[in-house]
Amino acid sequence: MTRTDRTARIERETSESKVVVEVNLDGTGRVDVSTGVGFYDHMLTAFGRHSLVDLTVHSEGDVHIDAHHTVEDTAIVLGQALREALGDKKGIRRYGDATVPLDEALVRCVVDVSGRPYSVHTGEPEGQQYVLLGGSGVPYLGSLTQHIFDSIAHHAHLTMHVNVLAGREPHHIVETQFKAFARAFRDAIAYDPRETGIPSTKGAL
């Protein structure tokens, strides 16, 4: 894979969901997202827009039960697509760090494109995991947020720390996490003009 082709398309189908994800890491933030869970669509749209990753996500799942399977499986496939698109990781900065506000909410995210899956998620206010978000459609349970980041980190082979530093409004708390991840990921996968190889003393990521 060359610097001019950091794209991927991944399909996954189980008895619980069917997911198709396409990514272009060197895009402009063009987004086409439909998961059947409106609030999740909003979060993935924020990720694409602020990471400048062109992102297509089409998911169908057993949302008549709840959002869990569709949300989880979409995060798995997104992580797989990001990993494939990264290729050999030559020339990237590797590390990204972003602190992002949204009104009263403030989140820091640090990403290492390390090849070692690890996820740390801290700081959400007590009760956030039980909040239902969304309009008249399928609700999004607050506990899904950590699950999404854990799944992306695992399948994209990222080390990721997401720390909620402040927040009161549940919508803002979740959205700021996705935006902080987007900006940290954007920096981590950017090319470093002085890096000619793989940014690791081991020679592999």
Solvent accessible surface area in square Angstrom, and as a share of the most:
residue,aa,sasa,rsa
1,M,111,0.49
2,T,88,0.51
3,R,114,0.42
4,T,131,0.76
5,D,67,0.35
6,R,11,0.04
7,T,58,0.34
8,A,10,0.08
9,R,127,0.46
10,I,32,0.16
11,E,104,0.46
12,R,75,0.27
13,E,129,0.58
14,T,56,0.32
15,S,121,0.78
16,E,68,0.31
17,S,7,0.04
18,K,94,0.40
19,V,0,0.00
20,V,23,0.13
21,V,0,0.00
22,E,62,0.28
23,V,5,0.03
24,N,45,0.23
25,L,8,0.04
26,D,72,0.38
27,G,16,0.15
28,T,107,0.62
29,G,7,0.07
30,R,143,0.52
31,V,42,0.24
32,D,67,0.35
33,V,26,0.15
34,S,58,0.37
35,T,1,0.00
36,G,47,0.45
37,V,0,0.00
38,G,50,0.48
39,F,12,0.05
40,Y,0,0.00
41,D,31,0.16
42,H,78,0.35
43,M,0,0.00
44,L,1,0.01
45,T,57,0.33
46,A,9,0.07
47,F,2,0.01
48,G,0,0.00
49,R,131,0.48
50,H,60,0.27
51,S,2,0.02
52,L,53,0.27
53,V,0,0.00
54,D,17,0.09
55,L,0,0.00
56,T,19,0.11
57,V,0,0.00
58,H,84,0.38
59,S,9,0.06
60,E,126,0.57
61,G,28,0.27
62,D,18,0.09
63,V,45,0.26
64,H,158,0.70
65,I,108,0.55
66,D,69,0.36
67,A,4,0.03
68,H,71,0.32
69,H,46,0.20
70,T,0,0.00
71,V,0,0.00
72,E,42,0.19
73,D,7,0.03
74,T,0,0.00
75,A,0,0.00
76,I,21,0.11
77,V,0,0.00
78,L,1,0.00
79,G,0,0.00
80,Q,60,0.27
81,A,0,0.00
82,L,0,0.00
83,R,115,0.42
84,E,82,0.37
85,A,0,0.00
86,L,5,0.02
87,G,29,0.28
88,D,67,0.35
89,K,13,0.06
90,K,104,0.44
91,G,0,0.00
92,I,2,0.01
93,R,125,0.46
94,R,22,0.08
95,Y,124,0.47
96,G,4,0.04
97,D,71,0.37
98,A,12,0.10
99,T,73,0.43
100,V,23,0.13
101,P,90,0.57
102,L,37,0.19
103,D,116,0.60
104,E,49,0.22
105,A,1,0.00
106,L,60,0.30
107,V,0,0.00
108,R,99,0.36
109,C,0,0.00
110,V,43,0.25
111,V,0,0.00
112,D,16,0.09
113,V,0,0.00
114,S,4,0.02
115,G,22,0.21
116,R,124,0.45
117,P,57,0.36
118,Y,139,0.53
119,S,33,0.21
120,V,41,0.23
121,H,25,0.11
122,T,65,0.38
123,G,48,0.46
124,E,44,0.20
125,P,51,0.32
126,E,156,0.70
127,G,26,0.25
128,Q,4,0.02
129,Q,57,0.25
130,Y,158,0.60
131,V,43,0.25
132,L,116,0.58
133,L,19,0.09
134,G,47,0.45
135,G,75,0.72
136,S,128,0.83
137,G,55,0.53
138,V,32,0.18
139,P,63,0.39
140,Y,0,0.00
141,L,69,0.34
142,G,1,0.01
143,S,51,0.33
144,L,7,0.04
145,T,0,0.00
146,Q,81,0.36
147,H,55,0.25
148,I,0,0.00
149,F,1,0.00
150,D,48,0.25
151,S,11,0.07
152,I,2,0.01
153,A,0,0.00
154,H,106,0.47
155,H,47,0.21
156,A,0,0.00
157,H,44,0.20
158,L,0,0.00
159,T,26,0.15
160,M,0,0.00
161,H,68,0.30
162,V,1,0.00
163,N,35,0.18
164,V,10,0.06
165,L,100,0.50
166,A,45,0.35
167,G,26,0.25
168,R,181,0.66
169,E,65,0.29
170,P,35,0.22
171,H,60,0.27
172,H,41,0.18
173,I,1,0.00
174,V,0,0.00
175,E,16,0.07
176,T,0,0.00
177,Q,0,0.00
178,F,2,0.01
179,K,36,0.15
180,A,0,0.00
181,F,1,0.01
182,A,0,0.00
183,R,95,0.35
184,A,0,0.00
185,F,0,0.00
186,R,73,0.27
187,D,46,0.24
188,A,0,0.00
189,I,4,0.02
190,A,36,0.28
191,Y,62,0.23
192,D,45,0.24
193,P,127,0.80
194,R,217,0.79
195,E,47,0.21
196,T,125,0.73
197,G,24,0.23
198,I,43,0.22
199,P,24,0.15
200,S,24,0.15
201,T,152,0.89
202,K,145,0.61
203,G,46,0.44
204,A,58,0.45
205,L,40,0.20
